[in-house]
Amino acid sequence: MQLTRTGKSQYSEQEAAEELGVSVHELRTMIRSHVVDRDEDLNNVPVTTFQPSDLLILRLLSRKRPESD
């Protein structure tokens, strides 16, 4: 699956989740698993925005997740 080519330079949390085909909860779980060391680190970010390169990395990480039955 490819990211939509909208020419956007930033995505909100909701937009990023939609682009990745996951829920906001799943997006937050991916970030907690792969990006931040502690949940407290997420609280230090007042507004979360994503660049296209962030979505690319998250897309690659989401493919590595084990699928649950």
Distance bins in CASP14 RR format, pairs under 12 A and 6 or more apart:
PFRMAT RR
TARGET T0000
AUTHOR 0000-0000-0000
RMODE 2
METHOD distances of the structure
MODEL  1
1 19 0 0 0 0 1 0 0 0 0 0 0
1 20 0 0 0 0 1 0 0 0 0 0 0
1 21 1 0 0 1 0 0 0 0 0 0 0
1 22 0 0 0 0 0 1 0 0 0 0 0
1 55 0 0 0 0 0 1 0 0 0 0 0
1 56 0 0 0 0 0 1 0 0 0 0 0
1 59 1 0 0 1 0 0 0 0 0 0 0
1 60 0 0 0 0 0 1 0 0 0 0 0
1 62 0 0 0 0 1 0 0 0 0 0 0
1 63 0 0 0 0 1 0 0 0 0 0 0
2 19 0 0 0 0 1 0 0 0 0 0 0
2 20 0 0 0 0 0 1 0 0 0 0 0
2 21 0 0 0 0 0 1 0 0 0 0 0
2 52 0 0 0 0 0 1 0 0 0 0 0
2 55 0 0 0 0 0 1 0 0 0 0 0
2 56 0 0 0 0 1 0 0 0 0 0 0
2 59 0 0 0 0 1 0 0 0 0 0 0
3 11 0 0 0 0 1 0 0 0 0 0 0
3 15 0 0 0 0 0 1 0 0 0 0 0
3 16 0 0 0 0 1 0 0 0 0 0 0
3 18 0 0 0 0 0 1 0 0 0 0 0
3 19 1 0 1 0 0 0 0 0 0 0 0
3 20 0 0 0 0 1 0 0 0 0 0 0
3 21 0 0 0 0 0 1 0 0 0 0 0
3 50 0 0 0 0 0 1 0 0 0 0 0
3 51 0 0 0 0 0 1 0 0 0 0 0
3 52 1 0 0 1 0 0 0 0 0 0 0
3 53 0 0 0 0 0 1 0 0 0 0 0
3 54 0 0 0 0 0 1 0 0 0 0 0
3 55 1 0 1 0 0 0 0 0 0 0 0
3 56 1 0 0 1 0 0 0 0 0 0 0
3 57 0 0 0 0 0 1 0 0 0 0 0
3 58 0 0 0 0 0 1 0 0 0 0 0
3 59 1 0 0 1 0 0 0 0 0 0 0
3 60 0 0 0 0 0 1 0 0 0 0 0
4 11 0 0 0 0 0 1 0 0 0 0 0
4 15 0 0 0 0 1 0 0 0 0 0 0
4 16 0 0 0 0 0 1 0 0 0 0 0
4 18 0 0 0 0 1 0 0 0 0 0 0
4 19 1 0 0 1 0 0 0 0 0 0 0
4 20 0 0 0 0 0 1 0 0 0 0 0
4 21 0 0 0 0 0 1 0 0 0 0 0
4 52 0 0 0 0 0 1 0 0 0 0 0
4 55 0 0 0 0 1 0 0 0 0 0 0
4 59 0 0 0 0 0 1 0 0 0 0 0
5 19 0 0 0 0 0 1 0 0 0 0 0
5 52 0 0 0 0 1 0 0 0 0 0 0
5 55 0 0 0 0 0 1 0 0 0 0 0
6 15 0 0 0 0 1 0 0 0 0 0 0
6 18 0 0 0 0 0 1 0 0 0 0 0
6 19 0 0 0 0 1 0 0 0 0 0 0
6 52 0 0 0 0 1 0 0 0 0 0 0
6 55 0 0 0 0 0 1 0 0 0 0 0
7 19 0 0 0 0 0 1 0 0 0 0 0
7 51 0 0 0 0 0 1 0 0 0 0 0
7 52 0 0 0 0 1 0 0 0 0 0 0
8 15 1 0 0 1 0 0 0 0 0 0 0
8 16 0 0 0 0 0 1 0 0 0 0 0
8 18 0 0 0 0 0 1 0 0 0 0 0
8 19 0 0 0 0 1 0 0 0 0 0 0
8 49 0 0 0 0 0 1 0 0 0 0 0
8 50 0 0 0 0 1 0 0 0 0 0 0
8 51 0 0 0 0 1 0 0 0 0 0 0
8 52 1 0 0 1 0 0 0 0 0 0 0
8 54 0 0 0 0 0 1 0 0 0 0 0
8 55 0 0 0 0 1 0 0 0 0 0 0
9 15 0 0 0 0 0 1 0 0 0 0 0
9 49 0 0 0 0 1 0 0 0 0 0 0
9 50 0 0 0 0 0 1 0 0 0 0 0
9 51 1 0 0 1 0 0 0 0 0 0 0
9 52 1 0 0 1 0 0 0 0 0 0 0
9 53 0 0 0 0 0 1 0 0 0 0 0
9 54 0 0 0 0 0 1 0 0 0 0 0
9 55 0 0 0 0 0 1 0 0 0 0 0
10 16 0 0 0 0 1 0 0 0 0 0 0
10 19 0 0 0 0 0 1 0 0 0 0 0
10 47 0 0 0 0 0 1 0 0 0 0 0
10 48 0 0 0 0 0 1 0 0 0 0 0
10 49 1 0 1 0 0 0 0 0 0 0 0
10 50 1 0 0 1 0 0 0 0 0 0 0
10 51 1 0 0 1 0 0 0 0 0 0 0
10 52 0 0 0 0 1 0 0 0 0 0 0
10 53 0 0 0 0 0 1 0 0 0 0 0
10 54 0 0 0 0 1 0 0 0 0 0 0
10 55 0 0 0 0 0 1 0 0 0 0 0
11 17 0 0 0 0 1 0 0 0 0 0 0
11 18 0 0 0 0 1 0 0 0 0 0 0
11 19 1 0 0 1 0 0 0 0 0 0 0
11 20 0 0 0 0 1 0 0 0 0 0 0
11 27 0 0 0 0 0 1 0 0 0 0 0
11 47 0 0 0 0 0 1 0 0 0 0 0
11 48 0 0 0 0 1 0 0 0 0 0 0
11 49 1 0 0 1 0 0 0 0 0 0 0
11 50 1 0 1 0 0 0 0 0 0 0 0
11 51 1 0 0 1 0 0 0 0 0 0 0
11 52 1 0 0 1 0 0 0 0 0 0 0
11 53 0 0 0 0 0 1 0 0 0 0 0
11 54 1 0 0 1 0 0 0 0 0 0 0
11 55 1 0 0 1 0 0 0 0 0 0 0
11 56 0 0 0 0 0 1 0 0 0 0 0
11 58 0 0 0 0 0 1 0 0 0 0 0
12 18 0 0 0 0 1 0 0 0 0 0 0
12 19 0 0 0 0 0 1 0 0 0 0 0
12 24 0 0 0 0 1 0 0 0 0 0 0
12 27 0 0 0 0 0 1 0 0 0 0 0
12 47 0 0 0 0 1 0 0 0 0 0 0
12 48 1 0 0 1 0 0 0 0 0 0 0
12 49 1 0 0 1 0 0 0 0 0 0 0
12 50 1 0 0 1 0 0 0 0 0 0 0
12 51 0 0 0 0 0 1 0 0 0 0 0
12 54 0 0 0 0 0 1 0 0 0 0 0
12 55 0 0 0 0 0 1 0 0 0 0 0
13 19 0 0 0 0 0 1 0 0 0 0 0
13 20 0 0 0 0 0 1 0 0 0 0 0
13 22 0 0 0 0 0 1 0 0 0 0 0
13 23 0 0 0 0 0 1 0 0 0 0 0
13 24 1 0 1 0 0 0 0 0 0 0 0
13 25 0 0 0 0 0 1 0 0 0 0 0
13 26 0 0 0 0 0 1 0 0 0 0 0
13 27 1 0 0 1 0 0 0 0 0 0 0
13 28 1 0 0 1 0 0 0 0 0 0 0
13 30 0 0 0 0 0 1 0 0 0 0 0
13 31 0 0 0 0 1 0 0 0 0 0 0
13 42 0 0 0 0 0 1 0 0 0 0 0
13 45 0 0 0 0 0 1 0 0 0 0 0
13 47 0 0 0 0 1 0 0 0 0 0 0
13 48 1 0 1 0 0 0 0 0 0 0 0
13 49 1 0 0 1 0 0 0 0 0 0 0
13 50 1 0 0 1 0 0 0 0 0 0 0
13 54 0 0 0 0 0 1 0 0 0 0 0
13 55 0 0 0 0 0 1 0 0 0 0 0
13 58 0 0 0 0 0 1 0 0 0 0 0
14 20 0 0 0 0 0 1 0 0 0 0 0
14 21 0 0 0 0 0 1 0 0 0 0 0
14 22 0 0 0 0 0 1 0 0 0 0 0
14 23 0 0 0 0 1 0 0 0 0 0 0
14 24 1 0 0 1 0 0 0 0 0 0 0
14 25 0 0 0 0 0 1 0 0 0 0 0
14 27 0 0 0 0 1 0 0 0 0 0 0
14 28 0 0 0 0 0 1 0 0 0 0 0
14 48 0 0 0 0 0 1 0 0 0 0 0
14 49 0 0 0 0 0 1 0 0 0 0 0
14 50 0 0 0 0 0 1 0 0 0 0 0
15 21 0 0 0 0 0 1 0 0 0 0 0
15 24 0 0 0 0 0 1 0 0 0 0 0
15 27 0 0 0 0 0 1 0 0 0 0 0
15 48 0 0 0 0 0 1 0 0 0 0 0
15 49 0 0 0 0 1 0 0 0 0 0 0
15 50 1 0 0 1 0 0 0 0 0 0 0
15 51 0 0 0 0 0 1 0 0 0 0 0
15 52 0 0 0 0 0 1 0 0 0 0 0
15 54 0 0 0 0 0 1 0 0 0 0 0
15 55 0 0 0 0 1 0 0 0 0 0 0
16 22 0 0 0 0 1 0 0 0 0 0 0
16 23 0 0 0 0 0 1 0 0 0 0 0
16 24 0 0 0 0 1 0 0 0 0 0 0
16 26 0 0 0 0 0 1 0 0 0 0 0
16 27 1 0 0 1 0 0 0 0 0 0 0
16 28 0 0 0 0 0 1 0 0 0 0 0
16 30 0 0 0 0 0 1 0 0 0 0 0
16 31 0 0 0 0 1 0 0 0 0 0 0
16 48 0 0 0 0 1 0 0 0 0 0 0
16 49 0 0 0 0 1 0 0 0 0 0 0
16 50 1 0 1 0 0 0 0 0 0 0 0
16 51 0 0 0 0 1 0 0 0 0 0 0
16 52 0 0 0 0 1 0 0 0 0 0 0
16 53 0 0 0 0 0 1 0 0 0 0 0
16 54 1 0 0 1 0 0 0 0 0 0 0
16 55 1 0 1 0 0 0 0 0 0 0 0
16 56 0 0 0 0 0 1 0 0 0 0 0
16 57 0 0 0 0 0 1 0 0 0 0 0
16 58 1 0 0 1 0 0 0 0 0 0 0
16 59 0 0 0 0 0 1 0 0 0 0 0
16 62 0 0 0 0 0 1 0 0 0 0 0
17 23 1 0 0 1 0 0 0 0 0 0 0
17 24 1 0 1 0 0 0 0 0 0 0 0
17 25 0 0 0 0 1 0 0 0 0 0 0
17 26 1 0 0 1 0 0 0 0 0 0 0
17 27 1 0 1 0 0 0 0 0 0 0 0
17 28 0 0 0 0 1 0 0 0 0 0 0
17 29 0 0 0 0 0 1 0 0 0 0 0
17 30 0 0 0 0 1 0 0 0 0 0 0
17 31 0 0 0 0 0 1 0 0 0 0 0
17 48 0 0 0 0 0 1 0 0 0 0 0
17 50 0 0 0 0 1 0 0 0 0 0 0
17 55 0 0 0 0 1 0 0 0 0 0 0
17 58 0 0 0 0 1 0 0 0 0 0 0
17 59 0 0 0 0 0 1 0 0 0 0 0
17 62 0 0 0 0 0 1 0 0 0 0 0
18 24 0 0 0 0 1 0 0 0 0 0 0
18 26 0 0 0 0 0 1 0 0 0 0 0
18 27 0 0 0 0 1 0 0 0 0 0 0
18 50 0 0 0 0 0 1 0 0 0 0 0
18 55 0 0 0 0 0 1 0 0 0 0 0
19 27 0 0 0 0 1 0 0 0 0 0 0
19 50 0 0 0 0 1 0 0 0 0 0 0
19 51 0 0 0 0 0 1 0 0 0 0 0
19 52 0 0 0 0 1 0 0 0 0 0 0
19 54 0 0 0 0 0 1 0 0 0 0 0
19 55 1 0 1 0 0 0 0 0 0 0 0
19 56 0 0 0 0 0 1 0 0 0 0 0
19 58 0 0 0 0 1 0 0 0 0 0 0
19 59 0 0 0 0 1 0 0 0 0 0 0
19 62 0 0 0 0 0 1 0 0 0 0 0
20 26 0 0 0 0 1 0 0 0 0 0 0
20 27 1 0 0 1 0 0 0 0 0 0 0
20 28 0 0 0 0 0 1 0 0 0 0 0
20 29 0 0 0 0 0 1 0 0 0 0 0
20 30 0 0 0 0 1 0 0 0 0 0 0
20 31 0 0 0 0 0 1 0 0 0 0 0
20 50 0 0 0 0 1 0 0 0 0 0 0
20 52 0 0 0 0 0 1 0 0 0 0 0
20 54 0 0 0 0 0 1 0 0 0 0 0
20 55 1 0 0 1 0 0 0 0 0 0 0
20 56 0 0 0 0 0 1 0 0 0 0 0
20 57 0 0 0 0 0 1 0 0 0 0 0
20 58 1 0 1 0 0 0 0 0 0 0 0
20 59 1 0 1 0 0 0 0 0 0 0 0
20 60 0 0 0 0 0 1 0 0 0 0 0
20 61 0 0 0 0 1 0 0 0 0 0 0
20 62 1 0 0 1 0 0 0 0 0 0 0
20 63 0 0 0 0 0 1 0 0 0 0 0
20 65 0 0 0 0 0 1 0 0 0 0 0
21 27 0 0 0 0 1 0 0 0 0 0 0
21 30 0 0 0 0 0 1 0 0 0 0 0
21 55 0 0 0 0 0 1 0 0 0 0 0
21 58 0 0 0 0 0 1 0 0 0 0 0
21 59 0 0 0 0 1 0 0 0 0 0 0
21 62 0 0 0 0 1 0 0 0 0 0 0
22 28 0 0 0 0 1 0 0 0 0 0 0
22 29 0 0 0 0 1 0 0 0 0 0 0
22 30 1 0 0 1 0 0 0 0 0 0 0
22 31 0 0 0 0 0 1 0 0 0 0 0
22 55 0 0 0 0 0 1 0 0 0 0 0
22 58 0 0 0 0 1 0 0 0 0 0 0
22 59 0 0 0 0 1 0 0 0 0 0 0
22 61 0 0 0 0 0 1 0 0 0 0 0
22 62 1 0 0 1 0 0 0 0 0 0 0
22 63 0 0 0 0 0 1 0 0 0 0 0
22 65 0 0 0 0 1 0 0 0 0 0 0
23 29 0 0 0 0 1 0 0 0 0 0 0
23 30 0 0 0 0 0 1 0 0 0 0 0
23 62 0 0 0 0 0 1 0 0 0 0 0
24 30 0 0 0 0 0 1 0 0 0 0 0
24 31 0 0 0 0 0 1 0 0 0 0 0
24 48 0 0 0 0 0 1 0 0 0 0 0
24 50 0 0 0 0 0 1 0 0 0 0 0
25 31 0 0 0 0 0 1 0 0 0 0 0
25 32 0 0 0 0 0 1 0 0 0 0 0
26 32 0 0 0 0 0 1 0 0 0 0 0
26 33 0 0 0 0 0 1 0 0 0 0 0
26 58 0 0 0 0 0 1 0 0 0 0 0
26 61 0 0 0 0 0 1 0 0 0 0 0
26 62 0 0 0 0 1 0 0 0 0 0 0
26 65 0 0 0 0 1 0 0 0 0 0 0
26 68 0 0 0 0 0 1 0 0 0 0 0
27 33 0 0 0 0 0 1 0 0 0 0 0
27 34 0 0 0 0 0 1 0 0 0 0 0
27 35 0 0 0 0 0 1 0 0 0 0 0
27 42 0 0 0 0 0 1 0 0 0 0 0
27 48 0 0 0 0 1 0 0 0 0 0 0
27 50 0 0 0 0 1 0 0 0 0 0 0
27 54 0 0 0 0 0 1 0 0 0 0 0
27 55 0 0 0 0 1 0 0 0 0 0 0
27 58 1 0 0 1 0 0 0 0 0 0 0
27 59 0 0 0 0 0 1 0 0 0 0 0
27 61 0 0 0 0 0 1 0 0 0 0 0
27 62 0 0 0 0 1 0 0 0 0 0 0
28 34 0 0 0 0 0 1 0 0 0 0 0
28 35 0 0 0 0 0 1 0 0 0 0 0
28 36 0 0 0 0 0 1 0 0 0 0 0
28 39 0 0 0 0 1 0 0 0 0 0 0
28 42 1 0 0 1 0 0 0 0 0 0 0
28 45 0 0 0 0 0 1 0 0 0 0 0
28 48 0 0 0 0 1 0 0 0 0 0 0
28 58 0 0 0 0 0 1 0 0 0 0 0
29 35 0 0 0 0 0 1 0 0 0 0 0
29 36 0 0 0 0 0 1 0 0 0 0 0
29 39 0 0 0 0 0 1 0 0 0 0 0
29 42 0 0 0 0 0 1 0 0 0 0 0
29 58 0 0 0 0 0 1 0 0 0 0 0
29 61 0 0 0 0 0 1 0 0 0 0 0
29 62 0 0 0 0 0 1 0 0 0 0 0
29 65 0 0 0 0 1 0 0 0 0 0 0
30 36 0 0 0 0 0 1 0 0 0 0 0
30 50 0 0 0 0 0 1 0 0 0 0 0
30 54 0 0 0 0 0 1 0 0 0 0 0
30 55 0 0 0 0 0 1 0 0 0 0 0
30 57 0 0 0 0 1 0 0 0 0 0 0
30 58 1 0 1 0 0 0 0 0 0 0 0
30 59 0 0 0 0 1 0 0 0 0 0 0
30 60 0 0 0 0 0 1 0 0 0 0 0
30 61 1 0 0 1 0 0 0 0 0 0 0
30 62 1 0 0 1 0 0 0 0 0 0 0
30 63 0 0 0 0 0 1 0 0 0 0 0
30 64 0 0 0 0 0 1 0 0 0 0 0
30 65 1 0 0 1 0 0 0 0 0 0 0
31 37 0 0 0 0 0 1 0 0 0 0 0
31 39 0 0 0 0 0 1 0 0 0 0 0
31 41 0 0 0 0 1 0 0 0 0 0 0
31 42 1 0 0 1 0 0 0 0 0 0 0
31 45 0 0 0 0 1 0 0 0 0 0 0
31 48 0 0 0 0 1 0 0 0 0 0 0
31 50 0 0 0 0 1 0 0 0 0 0 0
31 54 0 0 0 0 1 0 0 0 0 0 0
31 55 0 0 0 0 0 1 0 0 0 0 0
31 57 0 0 0 0 0 1 0 0 0 0 0
31 58 1 0 0 1 0 0 0 0 0 0 0
31 61 0 0 0 0 1 0 0 0 0 0 0
31 62 0 0 0 0 0 1 0 0 0 0 0
32 38 0 0 0 0 1 0 0 0 0 0 0
32 39 1 0 0 1 0 0 0 0 0 0 0
32 40 0 0 0 0 0 1 0 0 0 0 0
32 41 0 0 0 0 1 0 0 0 0 0 0
32 42 1 0 0 1 0 0 0 0 0 0 0
32 43 0 0 0 0 0 1 0 0 0 0 0
32 61 0 0 0 0 0 1 0 0 0 0 0
33 39 0 0 0 0 0 1 0 0 0 0 0
33 42 0 0 0 0 0 1 0 0 0 0 0
33 58 0 0 0 0 0 1 0 0 0 0 0
33 61 0 0 0 0 1 0 0 0 0 0 0
33 62 0 0 0 0 0 1 0 0 0 0 0
33 64 0 0 0 0 0 1 0 0 0 0 0
33 65 0 0 0 0 1 0 0 0 0 0 0
33 66 0 0 0 0 0 1 0 0 0 0 0
34 54 0 0 0 0 0 1 0 0 0 0 0
34 57 0 0 0 0 1 0 0 0 0 0 0
34 58 1 0 0 1 0 0 0 0 0 0 0
34 59 0 0 0 0 0 1 0 0 0 0 0
34 60 0 0 0 0 1 0 0 0 0 0 0
34 61 1 0 1 0 0 0 0 0 0 0 0
34 62 0 0 0 0 1 0 0 0 0 0 0
34 63 0 0 0 0 0 1 0 0 0 0 0
34 64 0 0 0 0 1 0 0 0 0 0 0
34 65 0 0 0 0 1 0 0 0 0 0 0
35 41 0 0 0 0 1 0 0 0 0 0 0
35 42 0 0 0 0 1 0 0 0 0 0 0
35 45 0 0 0 0 0 1 0 0 0 0 0
35 48 0 0 0 0 0 1 0 0 0 0 0
35 50 0 0 0 0 0 1 0 0 0 0 0
35 54 0 0 0 0 1 0 0 0 0 0 0
35 57 0 0 0 0 1 0 0 0 0 0 0
35 58 0 0 0 0 1 0 0 0 0 0 0
35 61 0 0 0 0 1 0 0 0 0 0 0
36 42 1 0 1 0 0 0 0 0 0 0 0
36 43 0 0 0 0 1 0 0 0 0 0 0
36 44 0 0 0 0 1 0 0 0 0 0 0
36 45 0 0 0 0 1 0 0 0 0 0 0
36 48 0 0 0 0 0 1 0 0 0 0 0
37 44 0 0 0 0 0 1 0 0 0 0 0
38 44 0 0 0 0 1 0 0 0 0 0 0
39 45 0 0 0 0 0 1 0 0 0 0 0
41 48 0 0 0 0 0 1 0 0 0 0 0
42 48 0 0 0 0 1 0 0 0 0 0 0
48 54 0 0 0 0 1 0 0 0 0 0 0
48 58 0 0 0 0 0 1 0 0 0 0 0
49 55 0 0 0 0 0 1 0 0 0 0 0
50 56 0 0 0 0 0 1 0 0 0 0 0
50 57 0 0 0 0 1 0 0 0 0 0 0
50 58 1 0 0 1 0 0 0 0 0 0 0
50 59 0 0 0 0 0 1 0 0 0 0 0
51 57 0 0 0 0 1 0 0 0 0 0 0
51 58 0 0 0 0 0 1 0 0 0 0 0
52 58 0 0 0 0 0 1 0 0 0 0 0
52 59 0 0 0 0 0 1 0 0 0 0 0
53 59 0 0 0 0 0 1 0 0 0 0 0
53 60 0 0 0 0 0 1 0 0 0 0 0
54 60 0 0 0 0 0 1 0 0 0 0 0
54 61 0 0 0 0 0 1 0 0 0 0 0
55 61 0 0 0 0 0 1 0 0 0 0 0
55 62 0 0 0 0 0 1 0 0 0 0 0
56 62 0 0 0 0 0 1 0 0 0 0 0
56 63 0 0 0 0 0 1 0 0 0 0 0
57 63 0 0 0 0 0 1 0 0 0 0 0
57 64 0 0 0 0 0 1 0 0 0 0 0
58 64 0 0 0 0 0 1 0 0 0 0 0
58 65 0 0 0 0 0 1 0 0 0 0 0
59 65 0 0 0 0 0 1 0 0 0 0 0
END
